[in-house]
Amino acid sequence: MTSARPVAGEPERAFTLLGPDGQPYRSPIPGALGGHRRGRLYGQLDCPSALQAIARGHYVEHRVFFADEITAIAAGYRPCAVCLPTEYARWKANRESITTS
C-alpha cells in the first residue's frame, strides 16, 4: 500500500481544484470528481463519456476537478447524465419545475 505522505526531500504534490466560488485553489488531496468548464458539468473520474472525449483529444484543456459534489453544485456545475444518471434526473426535474413555475 502506498502512503499519501511526501517522501523526505521531494516536494509535496499539489492538485488544482475549483472551490464553491468557481475559483481554483491548490490542494494536497486530488479531486474526487472531474468536470468540464465549458459544459459546466461534473461527474466521476472514470466516466465513460469523459474518458472517450479525452481519448479523442478533446476535453482536457477545459477539465476541472472538485473535492466533492456539494462544491461542484455550489460552483454552478450540473451532474453528468452518463455517470450520475440519478443525480442528473433530480437536477433536471428541479430545473424544469423552476422554469414552469
N, CA, C and O atoms as a Tinker XYZ file with bonds, in Angstrom:
   404  protein
     1  N      0.846000   -1.176000    0.000000    73     2
     2  CA     0.000000    0.000000    0.000000    64     1     3
     3  C      0.893000    1.240000    0.000000    63     2     4     5
     4  O      1.887000    1.296000    0.724000    81     3
     5  N      0.534000    2.229000   -0.812000    73     3     6
     6  CA     1.343000    3.446000   -0.889000    64     5     7
     7  C      0.834000    4.480000    0.098000    63     6     8     9
     8  O     -0.347000    4.503000    0.448000    81     7
     9  N      1.731000    5.318000    0.532000    73     7    10
    10  CA     1.401000    6.355000    1.506000    64     9    11
    11  C      1.135000    7.665000    0.784000    63    10    12    13
    12  O      1.731000    7.944000   -0.257000    81    11
    13  N      0.241000    8.461000    1.340000    73    11    14
    14  CA    -0.057000    9.769000    0.760000    64    13    15
    15  C      0.932000   10.824000    1.239000    63    14    16    17
    16  O      0.943000   11.942000    0.723000    81    15
    17  N      1.765000   10.482000    2.223000    73    15    18
    18  CA     2.733000   11.445000    2.747000    64    17    19
    19  C      3.893000   11.621000    1.774000    63    18    20    21
    20  O      4.325000   10.651000    1.151000    81    19
    21  N      4.409000   12.853000    1.632000    73    19    22
    22  CA     5.548000   13.068000    0.731000    64    21    23
    23  C      6.811000   12.409000    1.289000    63    22    24    25
    24  O      6.993000   12.287000    2.500000    81    23
    25  N      7.664000   11.994000    0.371000    73    23    26
    26  CA     8.953000   11.418000    0.745000    64    25    27
    27  C      9.896000   12.560000    1.097000    63    26    28    29
    28  O      9.867000   13.607000    0.451000    81    27
    29  N     10.735000   12.368000    2.118000    73    27    30
    30  CA    11.678000   13.411000    2.536000    64    29    31
    31  C     12.523000   13.852000    1.348000    63    30    32    33
    32  O     13.068000   13.022000    0.620000    81    31
    33  N     12.627000   15.152000    1.161000    73    31    34
    34  CA    13.433000   15.697000    0.071000    64    33    35
    35  C     12.651000   15.923000   -1.213000    63    34    36    37
    36  O     13.131000   16.622000   -2.105000    81    35
    37  N     11.463000   15.351000   -1.329000    73    35    38
    38  CA    10.642000   15.545000   -2.519000    64    37    39
    39  C      9.590000   16.626000   -2.231000    63    38    40    41
    40  O      9.079000   16.704000   -1.113000    81    39
    41  N      9.265000   17.453000   -3.224000    73    39    42
    42  CA     8.241000   18.469000   -2.993000    64    41    43
    43  C      6.873000   17.801000   -2.823000    63    42    44    45
    44  O      6.595000   16.767000   -3.431000    81    43
    45  N      6.033000   18.406000   -1.992000    73    43    46
    46  CA     4.685000   17.885000   -1.801000    64    45    47
    47  C      3.893000   18.111000   -3.086000    63    46    48    49
    48  O      3.938000   19.198000   -3.662000    81    47
    49  N      3.177000   17.096000   -3.529000    73    47    50
    50  CA     2.380000   17.202000   -4.741000    64    49    51
    51  C      1.131000   18.027000   -4.451000    63    50    52    53
    52  O      0.507000   17.862000   -3.402000    81    51
    53  N      0.772000   18.896000   -5.356000    73    51    54
    54  CA    -0.416000   19.726000   -5.188000    64    53    55
    55  C     -1.323000   19.554000   -6.396000    63    54    56    57
    56  O     -0.858000   19.361000   -7.520000    81    55
    57  N     -2.604000   19.627000   -6.149000    73    55    58
    58  CA    -3.614000   19.482000   -7.186000    64    57    59
    59  C     -4.417000   20.781000   -7.245000    63    58    60    61
    60  O     -4.614000   21.446000   -6.228000    81    59
    61  N     -4.873000   21.131000   -8.431000    73    59    62
    62  CA    -5.689000   22.327000   -8.586000    64    61    63
    63  C     -7.151000   21.912000   -8.655000    63    62    64    65
    64  O     -7.557000   21.168000   -9.547000    81    63
    65  N     -7.932000   22.401000   -7.706000    73    63    66
    66  CA    -9.359000   22.117000   -7.640000    64    65    67
    67  C    -10.123000   23.429000   -7.754000    63    66    68    69
    68  O     -9.558000   24.505000   -7.555000    81    67
    69  N    -11.415000   23.333000   -8.075000    73    67    70
    70  CA   -12.267000   24.513000   -8.056000    64    69    71
    71  C    -13.024000   24.537000   -6.746000    63    70    72    73
    72  O    -13.494000   23.502000   -6.273000    81    71
    73  N    -13.143000   25.718000   -6.158000    73    71    74
    74  CA   -13.889000   25.885000   -4.918000    64    73    75
    75  C    -15.337000   26.213000   -5.214000    63    74    76    77
    76  O    -15.720000   26.318000   -6.379000    81    75
    77  N    -16.152000   26.378000   -4.180000    73    75    78
    78  CA   -17.565000   26.688000   -4.366000    64    77    79
    79  C    -17.810000   28.013000   -5.087000    63    78    80    81
    80  O    -18.885000   28.231000   -5.646000    81    79
    81  N    -16.817000   28.891000   -5.072000    73    79    82
    82  CA   -16.926000   30.167000   -5.787000    64    81    83
    83  C    -16.470000   30.052000   -7.236000    63    82    84    85
    84  O    -16.458000   31.044000   -7.965000    81    83
    85  N    -16.092000   28.839000   -7.660000    73    83    86
    86  CA   -15.640000   28.622000   -9.032000    64    85    87
    87  C    -14.199000   29.005000   -9.271000    63    86    88    89
    88  O    -13.720000   28.930000  -10.403000    81    87
    89  N    -13.497000   29.412000   -8.232000    73    87    90
    90  CA   -12.102000   29.826000   -8.354000    64    89    91
    91  C    -11.168000   28.662000   -8.024000    63    90    92    93
    92  O    -11.442000   27.883000   -7.111000    81    91
    93  N    -10.069000   28.544000   -8.763000    73    91    94
    94  CA    -9.127000   27.456000   -8.500000    64    93    95
    95  C     -8.339000   27.679000   -7.213000    63    94    96    97
    96  O     -8.063000   28.812000   -6.817000    81    95
    97  N     -7.986000   26.570000   -6.573000    73    95    98
    98  CA    -7.124000   26.604000   -5.401000    64    97    99
    99  C     -6.265000   25.347000   -5.387000    63    98   100   101
   100  O     -6.606000   24.346000   -6.016000    81    99
   101  N     -5.165000   25.405000   -4.676000    73    99   102
   102  CA    -4.236000   24.275000   -4.580000    64   101   103
   103  C     -4.629000   23.398000   -3.405000    63   102   104   105
   104  O     -4.991000   23.898000   -2.340000    81   103
   105  N     -4.556000   22.079000   -3.606000    73   103   106
   106  CA    -4.909000   21.123000   -2.571000    64   105   107
   107  C     -3.897000   19.979000   -2.562000    63   106   108   109
   108  O     -3.442000   19.554000   -3.624000    81   107
   109  N     -3.538000   19.475000   -1.382000    73   107   110
   110  CA    -2.652000   18.308000   -1.325000    64   109   111
   111  C     -3.404000   17.017000   -1.651000    63   110   112   113
   112  O     -2.790000   15.967000   -1.840000    81   111
   113  N     -4.742000   17.099000   -1.717000    73   111   114
   114  CA    -5.584000   15.931000   -1.985000    64   113   115
   115  C     -6.196000   16.075000   -3.380000    63   114   116   117
   116  O     -6.720000   17.140000   -3.708000    81   115
   117  N     -6.141000   15.024000   -4.211000    73   115   118
   118  CA    -6.730000   15.125000   -5.549000    64   117   119
   119  C     -8.249000   15.239000   -5.478000    63   118   120   121
   120  O     -8.863000   14.868000   -4.477000    81   119
   121  N     -8.839000   15.747000   -6.532000    73   119   122
   122  CA   -10.288000   15.884000   -6.587000    64   121   123
   123  C    -10.978000   14.534000   -6.661000    63   122   124   125
   124  O    -10.430000   13.571000   -7.197000    81   123
   125  N    -12.185000   14.473000   -6.118000    73   123   126
   126  CA   -12.987000   13.261000   -6.145000    64   125   127
   127  C    -13.865000   13.205000   -7.396000    63   126   128   129
   128  O    -14.317000   12.135000   -7.804000    81   127
   129  N    -14.097000   14.373000   -7.998000    73   127   130
   130  CA   -14.939000   14.470000   -9.189000    64   129   131
   131  C    -14.237000   15.313000  -10.239000    63   130   132   133
   132  O    -13.478000   16.228000   -9.918000    81   131
   133  N    -14.501000   14.991000  -11.497000    73   131   134
   134  CA   -13.974000   15.776000  -12.595000    64   133   135
   135  C    -15.108000   16.536000  -13.257000    63   134   136   137
   136  O    -16.279000   16.206000  -13.075000    81   135
   137  N    -14.757000   17.545000  -14.016000    73   135   138
   138  CA   -15.783000   18.318000  -14.696000    64   137   139
   139  C    -15.252000   18.957000  -15.965000    63   138   140   141
   140  O    -14.070000   18.849000  -16.295000    81   139
   141  N    -16.146000   19.618000  -16.662000    73   139   142
   142  CA   -15.809000   20.316000  -17.900000    64   141   143
   143  C    -16.254000   21.762000  -17.763000    63   142   144   145
   144  O    -17.442000   22.051000  -17.616000    81   143
   145  N    -15.288000   22.662000  -17.814000    73   143   146
   146  CA   -15.560000   24.087000  -17.590000    64   145   147
   147  C    -16.574000   24.641000  -18.583000    63   146   148   149
   148  O    -17.504000   25.341000  -18.180000    81   147
   149  N    -16.420000   24.350000  -19.850000    73   147   150
   150  CA   -17.313000   24.930000  -20.858000    64   149   151
   151  C    -18.719000   24.353000  -20.768000    63   150   152   153
   152  O    -19.699000   25.071000  -20.968000    81   151
   153  N    -18.825000   23.059000  -20.467000    73   151   154
   154  CA   -20.136000   22.431000  -20.359000    64   153   155
   155  C    -20.783000   22.617000  -19.001000    63   154   156   157
   156  O    -21.964000   22.318000  -18.820000    81   155
   157  N    -19.997000   23.120000  -18.032000    73   155   158
   158  CA   -20.468000   23.336000  -16.666000    64   157   159
   159  C    -21.110000   22.063000  -16.096000    63   158   160   161
   160  O    -22.188000   22.109000  -15.504000    81   159
   161  N    -20.417000   20.917000  -16.289000    73   159   162
   162  CA   -20.915000   19.667000  -15.746000    64   161   163
   163  C    -19.816000   18.964000  -14.976000    63   162   164   165
   164  O    -18.632000   19.219000  -15.191000    81   163
   165  N    -20.218000   18.074000  -14.071000    73   163   166
   166  CA   -19.269000   17.308000  -13.278000    64   165   167
   167  C    -19.691000   15.839000  -13.257000    63   166   168   169
   168  O    -20.859000   15.508000  -13.463000    81   167
   169  N    -18.722000   14.977000  -13.006000    73   167   170
   170  CA   -19.020000   13.551000  -12.938000    64   169   171
   171  C    -17.878000   12.783000  -12.310000    63   170   172   173
   172  O    -16.917000   13.359000  -11.801000    81   171
   173  N    -18.005000   11.474000  -12.358000    73   171   174
   174  CA   -16.990000   10.592000  -11.802000    64   173   175
   175  C    -15.723000   10.659000  -12.648000    63   174   176   177
   176  O    -15.775000   10.924000  -13.849000    81   175
   177  N    -14.595000   10.417000  -12.004000    73   175   178
   178  CA   -13.316000   10.483000  -12.720000    64   177   179
   179  C    -13.199000    9.413000  -13.799000    63   178   180   181
   180  O    -12.457000    9.583000  -14.767000    81   179
   181  N    -13.926000    8.314000  -13.636000    73   179   182
   182  CA   -13.874000    7.239000  -14.630000    64   181   183
   183  C    -15.100000    7.240000  -15.548000    63   182   184   185
   184  O    -15.449000    6.200000  -16.106000    81   183
   185  N    -15.744000    8.372000  -15.708000    73   183   186
   186  CA   -16.931000    8.490000  -16.559000    64   185   187
   187  C    -16.595000    8.067000  -17.987000    63   186   188   189
   188  O    -15.661000    8.608000  -18.579000    81   187
   189  N    -17.339000    7.110000  -18.553000    73   187   190
   190  CA   -17.053000    6.660000  -19.924000    64   189   191
   191  C    -17.127000    7.784000  -20.952000    63   190   192   193
   192  O    -16.339000    7.813000  -21.898000    81   191
   193  N    -18.059000    8.702000  -20.775000    73   191   194
   194  CA   -18.203000    9.805000  -21.721000    64   193   195
   195  C    -16.981000   10.720000  -21.689000    63   194   196   197
   196  O    -16.462000   11.105000  -22.737000    81   195
   197  N    -16.525000   11.064000  -20.491000    73   195   198
   198  CA   -15.343000   11.924000  -20.360000    64   197   199
   199  C    -14.098000   11.215000  -20.879000    63   198   200   201
   200  O    -13.292000   11.820000  -21.586000    81   199
   201  N    -13.935000    9.953000  -20.540000    73   199   202
   202  CA   -12.754000    9.208000  -20.995000    64   201   203
   203  C    -12.730000    9.095000  -22.516000    63   202   204   205
   204  O    -11.665000    9.156000  -23.131000    81   203
   205  N    -13.900000    8.930000  -23.118000    73   203   206
   206  CA   -13.979000    8.862000  -24.580000    64   205   207
   207  C    -13.586000   10.207000  -25.209000    63   206   208   209
   208  O    -12.866000   10.240000  -26.207000    81   207
   209  N    -14.054000   11.296000  -24.631000    73   207   210
   210  CA   -13.706000   12.636000  -25.146000    64   209   211
   211  C    -12.210000   12.888000  -24.987000    63   210   212   213
   212  O    -11.575000   13.442000  -25.884000    81   211
   213  N    -11.649000   12.484000  -23.853000    73   211   214
   214  CA   -10.215000   12.656000  -23.624000    64   213   215
   215  C     -9.418000   11.844000  -24.640000    63   214   216   217
   216  O     -8.415000   12.329000  -25.164000    81   215
   217  N     -9.847000   10.620000  -24.924000    73   215   218
   218  CA    -9.152000    9.757000  -25.887000    64   217   219
   219  C     -9.174000   10.359000  -27.294000    63   218   220   221
   220  O     -8.251000   10.140000  -28.078000    81   219
   221  N    -10.227000   11.115000  -27.612000    73   219   222
   222  CA   -10.322000   11.773000  -28.929000    64   221   223
   223  C     -9.488000   13.042000  -28.990000    63   222   224   225
   224  O     -9.384000   13.669000  -30.045000    81   223
   225  N     -8.891000   13.425000  -27.861000    73   223   226
   226  CA    -8.056000   14.608000  -27.841000    64   225   227
   227  C     -8.786000   15.880000  -27.470000    63   226   228   229
   228  O     -8.253000   16.979000  -27.629000    81   227
   229  N     -9.992000   15.738000  -26.982000    73   227   230
   230  CA   -10.781000   16.897000  -26.570000    64   229   231
   231  C    -10.856000   16.936000  -25.054000    63   230   232   233
   232  O    -10.328000   16.059000  -24.370000    81   231
   233  N    -11.509000   17.950000  -24.545000    73   231   234
   234  CA   -11.921000   17.974000  -23.151000    64   233   235
   235  C    -10.824000   18.356000  -22.159000    63   234   236   237
   236  O    -11.095000   19.078000  -21.200000    81   235
   237  N     -9.586000   17.885000  -22.369000    73   235   238
   238  CA    -8.532000   18.037000  -21.372000    64   237   239
   239  C     -8.257000   19.498000  -21.039000    63   238   240   241
   240  O     -8.078000   19.829000  -19.867000    81   239
   241  N     -8.219000   20.368000  -22.019000    73   239   242
   242  CA    -7.873000   21.761000  -21.740000    64   241   243
   243  C     -8.945000   22.479000  -20.925000    63   242   244   245
   244  O     -8.678000   23.535000  -20.350000    81   243
   245  N    -10.150000   21.923000  -20.868000    73   243   246
   246  CA   -11.243000   22.536000  -20.113000    64   245   247
   247  C    -11.640000   21.692000  -18.898000    63   246   248   249
   248  O    -12.689000   21.921000  -18.297000    81   247
   249  N    -10.809000   20.730000  -18.543000    73   247   250
   250  CA   -11.103000   19.826000  -17.424000    64   249   251
   251  C    -10.838000   20.540000  -16.103000    63   250   252   253
   252  O     -9.842000   21.248000  -15.949000    81   251
   253  N    -11.750000   20.340000  -15.157000    73   251   254
   254  CA   -11.623000   20.882000  -13.810000    64   253   255
   255  C    -11.894000   19.758000  -12.817000    63   254   256   257
   256  O    -12.423000   18.710000  -13.186000    81   255
   257  N    -11.533000   19.979000  -11.562000    73   255   258
   258  CA   -11.707000   18.963000  -10.538000    64   257   259
   259  C    -12.321000   19.578000   -9.293000    63   258   260   261
   260  O    -12.096000   20.747000   -8.979000    81   259
   261  N    -13.100000   18.766000   -8.592000    73   259   262
   262  CA   -13.788000   19.203000   -7.384000    64   261   263
   263  C    -13.512000   18.239000   -6.243000    63   262   264   265
   264  O    -13.306000   17.045000   -6.462000    81   263
   265  N    -13.509000   18.760000   -5.035000    73   263   266
   266  CA   -13.314000   17.926000   -3.854000    64   265   267
   267  C    -14.529000   17.038000   -3.617000    63   266   268   269
   268  O    -14.391000   15.897000   -3.177000    81   267
   269  N    -15.731000   17.564000   -3.911000    73   267   270
   270  CA   -16.954000   16.805000   -3.657000    64   269   271
   271  C    -18.117000   17.390000   -4.466000    63   270   272   273
   272  O    -17.982000   18.416000   -5.132000    81   271
   273  N    -19.249000   16.710000   -4.387000    73   271   274
   274  CA   -20.419000   17.114000   -5.157000    64   273   275
   275  C    -20.998000   18.450000   -4.682000    63   274   276   277
   276  O    -21.448000   19.256000   -5.495000    81   275
   277  N    -20.984000   18.676000   -3.396000    73   275   278
   278  CA   -21.511000   19.935000   -2.852000    64   277   279
   279  C    -20.758000   21.130000   -3.430000    63   278   280   281
   280  O    -21.360000   22.148000   -3.770000    81   279
   281  N    -19.446000   20.999000   -3.536000    73   279   282
   282  CA   -18.622000   22.078000   -4.087000    64   281   283
   283  C    -18.920000   22.281000   -5.565000    63   282   284   285
   284  O    -19.013000   23.420000   -6.024000    81   283
   285  N    -19.071000   21.193000   -6.319000    73   283   286
   286  CA   -19.366000   21.297000   -7.753000    64   285   287
   287  C    -20.697000   22.016000   -7.981000    63   286   288   289
   288  O    -20.799000   22.883000   -8.849000    81   287
   289  N    -21.704000   21.654000   -7.205000    73   287   290
   290  CA   -23.022000   22.287000   -7.336000    64   289   291
   291  C    -22.943000   23.763000   -6.952000    63   290   292   293
   292  O    -23.502000   24.616000   -7.640000    81   291
   293  N    -22.254000   24.061000   -5.862000    73   291   294
   294  CA   -22.109000   25.449000   -5.423000    64   293   295
   295  C    -21.403000   26.301000   -6.471000    63   294   296   297
   296  O    -21.682000   27.494000   -6.596000    81   295
   297  N    -20.484000   25.688000   -7.229000    73   295   298
   298  CA   -19.760000   26.411000   -8.274000    64   297   299
   299  C    -20.591000   26.569000   -9.541000    63   298   300   301
   300  O    -20.139000   27.195000  -10.500000    81   299
   301  N    -21.803000   26.008000   -9.559000    73   299   302
   302  CA   -22.697000   26.176000  -10.701000    64   301   303
   303  C    -22.618000   25.083000  -11.743000    63   302   304   305
   304  O    -23.026000   25.292000  -12.885000    81   303
   305  N    -22.107000   23.929000  -11.380000    73   303   306
   306  CA   -21.991000   22.808000  -12.311000    64   305   307
   307  C    -23.140000   21.832000  -12.102000    63   306   308   309
   308  O    -23.664000   21.718000  -10.994000    81   307
   309  N    -23.536000   21.126000  -13.162000    73   307   310
   310  CA   -24.609000   20.146000  -13.099000    64   309   311
   311  C    -24.044000   18.732000  -13.196000    63   310   312   313
   312  O    -22.928000   18.557000  -13.686000    81   311
   313  N    -24.784000   17.719000  -12.741000    73   311   314
   314  CA   -24.301000   16.340000  -12.820000    64   313   315
   315  C    -24.293000   15.815000  -14.260000    63   314   316   317
   316  O    -25.090000   16.242000  -15.095000    81   315
   317  N    -23.393000   14.898000  -14.526000    73   315   318
   318  CA   -23.296000   14.235000  -15.831000    64   317   319
   319  C    -24.438000   13.233000  -15.972000    63   318   320   321
   320  O    -24.703000   12.462000  -15.049000    81   319
   321  N    -25.109000   13.239000  -17.111000    73   319   322
   322  CA   -26.211000   12.309000  -17.360000    64   321   323
   323  C    -25.724000   10.876000  -17.559000    63   322   324   325
   324  O    -26.493000    9.935000  -17.361000    81   323
   325  N    -24.474000   10.695000  -17.943000    73   323   326
   326  CA   -23.943000    9.366000  -18.229000    64   325   327
   327  C    -23.532000    8.635000  -16.956000    63   326   328   329
   328  O    -23.993000    7.519000  -16.714000    81   327
   329  N    -22.680000    9.239000  -16.144000    73   327   330
   330  CA   -22.141000    8.535000  -14.972000    64   329   331
   331  C    -22.892000    8.832000  -13.682000    63   330   332   333
   332  O    -22.700000    8.135000  -12.687000    81   331
   333  N    -23.743000    9.853000  -13.680000    73   331   334
   334  CA   -24.542000   10.187000  -12.494000    64   333   335
   335  C    -26.014000   10.352000  -12.901000    63   334   336   337
   336  O    -26.587000   11.424000  -12.707000    81   335
   337  N    -26.631000    9.298000  -13.466000    73   335   338
   338  CA   -27.992000    9.451000  -14.001000    64   337   339
   339  C    -29.045000    9.831000  -12.955000    63   338   340   341
   340  O    -29.959000   10.596000  -13.264000    81   339
   341  N    -28.939000    9.320000  -11.737000    73   339   342
   342  CA   -29.909000    9.661000  -10.699000    64   341   343
   343  C    -29.797000   11.128000  -10.319000    63   342   344   345
   344  O    -30.803000   11.831000  -10.220000    81   343
   345  N    -28.566000   11.590000  -10.107000    73   343   346
   346  CA   -28.339000   12.996000   -9.758000    64   345   347
   347  C    -28.760000   13.917000  -10.903000    63   346   348   349
   348  O    -29.313000   14.993000  -10.672000    81   347
   349  N    -28.493000   13.483000  -12.145000    73   347   350
   350  CA   -28.878000   14.276000  -13.310000    64   349   351
   351  C    -30.403000   14.394000  -13.398000    63   350   352   353
   352  O    -30.933000   15.478000  -13.642000    81   351
   353  N    -31.103000   13.276000  -13.198000    73   351   354
   354  CA   -32.572000   13.295000  -13.261000    64   353   355
   355  C    -33.142000   14.229000  -12.202000    63   354   356   357
   356  O    -34.095000   14.961000  -12.468000    81   355
   357  N    -32.567000   14.211000  -11.005000    73   355   358
   358  CA   -33.007000   15.102000   -9.931000    64   357   359
   359  C    -32.749000   16.561000  -10.312000    63   358   360   361
   360  O    -33.608000   17.420000  -10.114000    81   359
   361  N    -31.553000   16.837000  -10.865000    73   359   362
   362  CA   -31.209000   18.194000  -11.288000    64   361   363
   363  C    -32.171000   18.675000  -12.369000    63   362   364   365
   364  O    -32.657000   19.805000  -12.324000    81   363
   365  N    -32.439000   17.804000  -13.342000    73   363   366
   366  CA   -33.298000   18.178000  -14.459000    64   365   367
   367  C    -34.730000   18.433000  -13.989000    63   366   368   369
   368  O    -35.371000   19.385000  -14.432000    81   367
   369  N    -35.225000   17.584000  -13.098000    73   367   370
   370  CA   -36.593000   17.779000  -12.580000    64   369   371
   371  C    -36.691000   19.086000  -11.806000    63   370   372   373
   372  O    -37.679000   19.808000  -11.941000    81   371
   373  N    -35.691000   19.400000  -11.002000    73   371   374
   374  CA   -35.687000   20.655000  -10.254000    64   373   375
   375  C    -35.642000   21.851000  -11.194000    63   374   376   377
   376  O    -36.327000   22.852000  -10.985000    81   375
   377  N    -34.829000   21.728000  -12.221000    73   375   378
   378  CA   -34.689000   22.828000  -13.182000    64   377   379
   379  C    -36.009000   23.060000  -13.930000    63   378   380   381
   380  O    -36.429000   24.201000  -14.121000    81   379
   381  N    -36.658000   21.962000  -14.353000    73   379   382
   382  CA   -37.910000   22.088000  -15.081000    64   381   383
   383  C    -39.033000   22.644000  -14.198000    63   382   384   385
   384  O    -39.876000   23.403000  -14.674000    81   383
   385  N    -39.045000   22.269000  -12.916000    73   383   386
   386  CA   -40.084000   22.794000  -12.011000    64   385   387
   387  C    -39.879000   24.286000  -11.771000    63   386   388   389
   388  O    -40.853000   25.012000  -11.573000    81   387
   389  N    -38.655000   24.752000  -11.784000    73   387   390
   390  CA   -38.381000   26.175000  -11.598000    64   389   391
   391  C    -38.826000   26.968000  -12.826000    63   390   392   393
   392  O    -39.416000   28.040000  -12.695000    81   391
   393  N    -38.541000   26.435000  -14.029000    73   391   394
   394  CA   -38.860000   27.172000  -15.255000    64   393   395
   395  C    -40.367000   27.146000  -15.571000    63   394   396   397
   396  O    -40.857000   28.018000  -16.288000    81   395
   397  N    -41.099000   26.163000  -15.047000    73   395   398
   398  CA   -42.548000   26.111000  -15.311000    64   397   399
   399  C    -43.359000   26.777000  -14.222000    63   398   400   401
   400  O    -44.580000   26.882000  -14.343000    81   399
   401  N    -42.718000   27.227000  -13.166000    73   399   402
   402  CA   -43.445000   27.884000  -12.052000    64   401   403
   403  C    -43.790000   29.302000  -12.373000    63   402   404
   404  O    -44.396000   29.991000  -11.553000    81   403
